[in-house]
Amino acid sequence: MFIQGVGALLIVSATTFAGYAFFAKDKYRLKELGEIERGILLMKNQISYLGTPLAQLLDEISWKIEGVAGLAFQEIASRMEERQGNSADEIWESTWVELGKKSYLTAVDLNELMAFGRTLGFLEKEQQEGSMDMLLHYLREVEERINKRLDKNGRLYFSMGVLGGLLMVITLL
């Protein structure tokens, strides 16, 4: 009887944790998108008003943002300074491909980032600002959708985990 109780408790705990994992995945993705948005806003301001070289600019931004976005900006800046790669867009793309595997970003998010990266280094200032505006619009739109989904489904994930665990326990007993 005691072993059955412990088993039931473990099942309910595991399924509740699985529900939390679904919730946390979206929450972490939202945080990463927010950090990328912050980095792009900082980049836009620096390009618009100061005209700082891209490698130096990305290095400065990497110290101001956290997570995968900060690592990506730092890696891109160091590769540009070391001249690893043919162009800024190739460095941008290869870095996000590598670091995208370690993040909660989706393939669509990474494609949008890579599309933005193709504009780095060769467009005029106004065109580059327009490209940044398009990326910022995408990021804000996705963040809004994720926030709505978390508000709507946040408790649902936990509840489904608990109820799924209880269903399994009842079925097994």
C-alpha positions as CSV (number, residue, x, y, z in Angstrom):
1,M,0.0,0.0,0.0
2,F,2.8,2.4,0.9
3,I,4.6,1.7,-2.4
4,Q,1.4,2.3,-4.3
5,G,1.1,5.7,-2.6
6,V,4.6,6.6,-3.4
7,G,4.2,5.5,-7.0
8,A,1.0,7.6,-7.3
9,L,2.7,10.6,-5.8
10,L,5.6,10.2,-8.3
11,I,3.2,9.9,-11.2
12,V,1.2,13.0,-10.3
13,S,4.5,14.9,-9.6
14,A,6.0,13.9,-12.9
15,T,2.9,14.9,-15.0
16,T,2.6,18.2,-13.1
17,F,6.2,18.9,-13.9
18,A,5.5,18.1,-17.6
19,G,2.7,20.6,-17.5
20,Y,5.1,23.2,-16.0
21,A,7.7,22.4,-18.7
22,F,5.2,23.3,-21.5
23,F,4.5,26.6,-19.7
24,A,8.2,27.4,-19.1
25,K,9.1,26.8,-22.7
26,D,6.9,29.6,-23.9
27,K,8.0,31.8,-21.0
28,Y,11.7,31.4,-21.8
29,R,11.0,32.0,-25.5
30,L,9.2,35.2,-24.6
31,K,12.2,36.3,-22.5
32,E,14.7,35.6,-25.3
33,L,12.6,37.5,-27.9
34,G,12.4,40.4,-25.5
35,E,16.2,40.4,-25.1
36,I,16.6,40.3,-28.9
37,E,14.2,43.2,-29.2
38,R,16.2,45.2,-26.7
39,G,19.4,44.5,-28.6
40,I,17.9,45.5,-32.0
41,L,16.5,48.7,-30.4
42,L,20.0,49.5,-29.0
43,M,21.5,48.8,-32.4
44,K,19.0,51.0,-34.2
45,N,19.7,53.9,-31.8
46,Q,23.5,53.5,-32.2
47,I,23.3,53.3,-36.0
48,S,20.8,56.2,-36.2
49,Y,22.7,58.7,-34.0
50,L,26.3,57.7,-33.6
51,G,27.4,55.7,-36.7
52,T,29.5,53.2,-34.6
53,P,31.2,50.5,-36.6
54,L,29.2,47.3,-36.6
55,A,31.6,45.0,-34.7
56,Q,32.2,47.5,-31.9
57,L,28.4,48.2,-31.8
58,L,27.5,44.6,-31.4
59,D,30.2,44.1,-28.7
60,E,28.8,47.0,-26.7
61,I,25.2,45.7,-27.0
62,S,26.3,42.2,-25.9
63,W,27.2,43.6,-22.5
64,K,23.7,45.2,-22.1
65,I,21.6,42.2,-22.9
66,E,21.3,38.7,-21.4
67,G,20.9,35.1,-22.4
68,V,21.3,33.6,-25.9
69,A,20.9,37.1,-27.5
70,G,23.8,38.5,-25.5
71,L,26.0,35.5,-26.4
72,A,25.0,35.8,-30.1
73,F,25.8,39.5,-30.3
74,Q,29.2,38.9,-28.5
75,E,30.1,36.0,-30.8
76,I,29.1,37.9,-33.9
77,A,31.2,40.9,-32.8
78,S,34.3,38.7,-32.0
79,R,34.0,36.9,-35.4
80,M,33.8,40.2,-37.2
81,E,36.8,41.6,-35.4
82,E,38.8,38.4,-36.2
83,R,37.4,38.4,-39.8
84,Q,36.0,34.9,-39.5
85,G,33.7,34.7,-42.5
86,N,33.3,36.6,-45.7
87,S,30.6,39.1,-44.8
88,A,28.6,40.4,-41.9
89,D,25.5,38.5,-43.0
90,E,27.3,35.2,-43.2
91,I,28.7,35.7,-39.7
92,W,25.3,36.7,-38.4
93,E,23.6,33.6,-40.0
94,S,26.2,31.1,-38.9
95,T,26.2,32.4,-35.3
96,W,22.4,32.2,-35.0
97,V,22.3,28.7,-36.6
98,E,24.8,27.5,-33.9
99,L,23.2,29.3,-30.9
100,G,19.7,28.7,-32.1
101,K,20.1,25.1,-31.1
102,K,20.7,26.1,-27.5
103,S,17.7,28.5,-27.3
104,Y,14.0,28.3,-27.1
105,L,13.6,30.2,-30.4
106,T,11.5,28.5,-33.1
107,A,12.6,28.0,-36.7
108,V,10.4,30.9,-37.8
109,D,12.1,33.2,-35.3
110,L,15.5,32.1,-36.5
111,N,14.5,32.6,-40.2
112,E,13.4,36.2,-39.3
113,L,16.7,36.9,-37.6
114,M,18.6,35.5,-40.6
115,A,16.6,37.6,-43.0
116,F,17.5,40.6,-41.0
117,G,21.1,39.6,-40.9
118,R,21.2,39.6,-44.8
119,T,20.7,43.4,-44.6
120,L,23.7,44.0,-42.3
121,G,26.7,45.8,-43.6
122,F,25.7,46.9,-47.1
123,L,22.4,48.8,-47.0
124,E,22.2,52.6,-46.5
125,K,21.3,53.8,-43.0
126,E,17.7,54.5,-43.8
127,Q,17.2,51.0,-45.4
128,Q,18.9,49.4,-42.5
129,E,16.6,51.2,-40.0
130,G,13.6,50.0,-42.1
131,S,14.9,46.5,-41.8
132,M,15.3,46.8,-38.1
133,D,11.7,48.2,-37.9
134,M,10.4,45.2,-39.7
135,L,12.2,42.8,-37.3
136,L,11.0,44.8,-34.3
137,H,7.4,44.6,-35.6
138,Y,7.7,40.8,-36.0
139,L,9.2,40.5,-32.5
140,R,6.5,42.6,-30.9
141,E,3.8,40.7,-32.7
142,V,5.1,37.3,-31.6
143,E,5.6,38.5,-28.0
144,E,2.0,39.7,-28.0
145,R,0.8,36.3,-29.3
146,I,2.8,34.4,-26.7
147,N,1.6,36.6,-23.9
148,K,-2.0,36.0,-24.9
149,R,-1.4,32.2,-25.1
150,L,0.3,32.2,-21.7
151,D,-2.6,34.1,-20.1
152,K,-5.0,31.7,-21.7
153,N,-3.2,28.4,-21.3
154,G,-0.9,29.0,-18.4
155,R,-3.1,27.4,-15.8
156,L,-4.3,24.9,-18.3
157,Y,-0.9,23.3,-18.6
158,F,-0.6,22.8,-14.8
159,S,-4.2,21.5,-14.5
160,M,-3.7,19.1,-17.4
161,G,-0.6,17.8,-15.8
162,V,-2.3,17.2,-12.5
163,L,-5.4,15.7,-14.0
164,G,-3.4,13.6,-16.4
165,G,-1.4,12.2,-13.5
166,L,-4.6,11.5,-11.4
167,L,-6.1,9.8,-14.4
168,M,-3.1,7.6,-14.7
169,V,-3.1,6.8,-11.0
170,I,-6.8,5.9,-11.0
171,T,-6.3,3.7,-14.1
172,L,-3.3,1.9,-12.6
173,L,-5.0,1.3,-9.2
